[in-house]
């Protein structure tokens, strides 16, 4: 009897250990299945290493998801998988909590080379979250766009601006209260960015609506109850990837 009990305990320990070791692994269920692959996408064989620069805050660094789960990493891998002969490098200048001012300062400190073939910019949520005057974003967002273009070999067609997610559609976000007002403020930021980009013929990609499904689909929210999950970032990439392919195929 003791021997049988020991075997059962040992088995349970192994099972628990295996479960713990896969904590950060991608778990796919019927509700978190990956987006459908667009089989019509085709990336040319390029005779150079594609340099990709991702600028932003927690939504770019991938707060609360694994290192390879953040959307820039998923975008890089998705591009690579379209043509395994191509090589890619990724540089990320982002940190949780950064406002437009702090991102500008970080770019000035890091001084990235102006040789990027692809640049993404996603910034502004912390301006809103900290209650900063909207005029700061109106002034600094165009500055960031200008800096991003200069790092994209001076070609605005290599830049993709991504809209700000709405954090109120998360369990933690609901605790802030006045969620309707926060969503309106986020809309104001996104509206300004979109209008600016469209008037300057810069690509603007909306992903905010994806994050606004977070209360109905908890698979879109990371374990911290606030940030997007790896699955949400997959959906971001589903929208960004075709535009990135078009840029690189030019």
N, C-alpha and C positions, 0 to 999 in steps of 0.2 A: 504493500500500500504506500509506504514512504517513497519507494523508488518511482511509482507511478506519479505521485504528487510532485516529486522533484522534476520529472520529465515535463509535466504540465507547466510548472513554474518557469522552467528553462525556456520552453516554447514561447510562453507569454512574454518573457524578457526579450527574446530575439525579435518577436513581432513588434514590440514597442520600440525597440532600438531601430528597426528598419523604418518604422513610421517616422521617428524623429529625424533620421538621416535624410529623408525625402521632404523635409519641411519646406525647403526652398525650391523643390523640383516643380515643374509644370504639371499640374493635374488637370486633365481634360475630362469634363463630364458632358452630358448632352446639352447642358445650358452654358458651358464654357468652351464649346468646340471652336476651333480657330476659324477666322473668316475664310470664305471661299477664295481660292487662288485665281486671279485673273489670268487665264491661260493665253490671252491675247497679248500679254506683255512680253516684249522681247528687248533685251539690252544688247547693244552692239559690243563687239570685242574692242576694247580700248587699249591703246599702246602706252598707257601711263597708269600710275596708281591714282585712283580717285580719292582726293582729299576732301573730307566732309567735316564741317565745323558746326557744332550745335551750341547755340547760345540761349541762356534762359535761367530758370530757377528750379524749384523742386520738381516741376513737371518735366523738366529736361534731364535732371540728374537722376530721376526715378526714385524719389523718396519712398521707402518701405517696399520696394520690389528688388529682385535680385539684380546683380550688375549687368547681366545680359538681357534683362527684361525691359529696361527703359526704352522709350520709343526710338531714340537715335541708334541704339544697338540693334534693335529689331529692324529698323530701316536699312542699316548697313548690311545685315545678314540677308534680308529679303532681296536687296540689289545684287549681292554676291551670288545668291542662289539662281538668279536669272541667267547668269553667265559665269560659270566657275573659272573661266580663264582670266577674269578681271580681278584686280587687287584693290582693296580699299583701306584707307586709314581714317580713324575718327578722333577728333579732338573735341572735348567738351569744356566749355566755360560756363558753369552754372553752379548754383548752390541754393539750398533750401533757405527761403526767407528773403532772397535778393529782390530789391526793387530795381527800377530802371536806373536809378542813380548808382547803385552798387554794381550793376552789370557794366555800366559805362566805366566805372573805376577799375573793375577787374580786367576789362579789355585793355585799358590803357596801361595797366601793370604788366599783363601777360604779353602784350604786343605780338599777337599771332601774325604769322607771315601772310602777305596778301596773295596767297596762291591756292585758295580753296575752289574746288569745282562745284561744291554744293554747300549751302549754308541754310540752317533753319533758325528762326528766331521766335521764341515764345516767352513773353514777359508782360508783367503788369498786375498780376493778381495780388502781389504784396503791396503795391501802391494802394489798391483798393482796401485790402485787409487792414492796413495800418491807418487808414483814414486820411491819407495824404491828399493835398489839394489836387484836383484833377488837372490843373494847369501844368503840374510837373510832368505828367504823362504826355500832355499835348506838346510840351517842349522837348522832352527827352526821347520819346518814341521815334520821331523823325531822325534824331541824332543817332540812335542805335541802328536804324535802317541804313543810314549813310555809312556808318562804320562797317556794318555787315556787308554792304555792297563793295566797299573798298577792299575787304578781305576776300571777296569773291571775284578777284581779278578785275574789279571795277565794273563787273557785268551784273546789272540788276536782275537779269533773267536767271541767274544762278541762285537767287534768294527765294526762300519760301517762308512766309510769315504764318504762324499757326495761331489760331484763336485761343483765348484764355478759357480754361475749363470752369465750370460752375461748381464750387465746393459745397454749396448749400444742399445739393442732392446727394448727400452722404449722411450716415448716422451722426458723425461728429459735427458736421456742418449744421444739422438741424438744431443743435444745442445753442447756436449763436442767437437765435431769435431774429425777427425781422428779415426772414429769408427772402421774402418777396422783394424788399428794398435792396438787399445785397445782389440778387439776380439782376435787378434793373441797373445797378451800378456796373456790374460786369458787362451787361449789354452795352452800356455807354462806352466802356473801354473798347470793347470789340468793334462797336460801330465806328468809333474814331479810327481805329487801326485799319479796318476794312476800307473805309472811305479814303483814307490817306493812300493806302496801297493801290486801290483802283485808279485814283487820280494820277498816280505816278507809274502806272502799268507794272505793278509788282504783284506777284502771286500771293493771294491770301487764302488759306485753307481753314474752313470752319470744322471744328471737332467738338464745339461746346454742346451741341445737341446730344452727342454720345454720352457725355458726363451727366446730362440731365435725365438719364435713365437709371441713375445709380440707386435710387430708392426702390425702384421696381425690380431691378436686377442687381443684387448684391455682389455678383461676380465681377462687376465693373469697379468695385471699390477694394483698395488694398487692405491689408490686415490692420492698419492703424485707424481704419474707419473714416479716413479723410481724403487720401490721395487716390489717383487711379491705379487699378491693378494692372498686372502684366497683360491680362485679357483686354482691358480697355485700351492699353497702348497698342495692342495688335490691331484694334479697330481704327485707331489713329493712323497707323501705318497703311492700312487698307486704302485710306483716302490719300495719303501723302505719296505712296509708292508710284502710282501712275504718273504723277506730275514730276517726280524725281527722274523717272525713266525718260520722260520727254526732254527734260533739261539735259541729261547726259547723252542722249542720242543726237542732239543738235550738232 
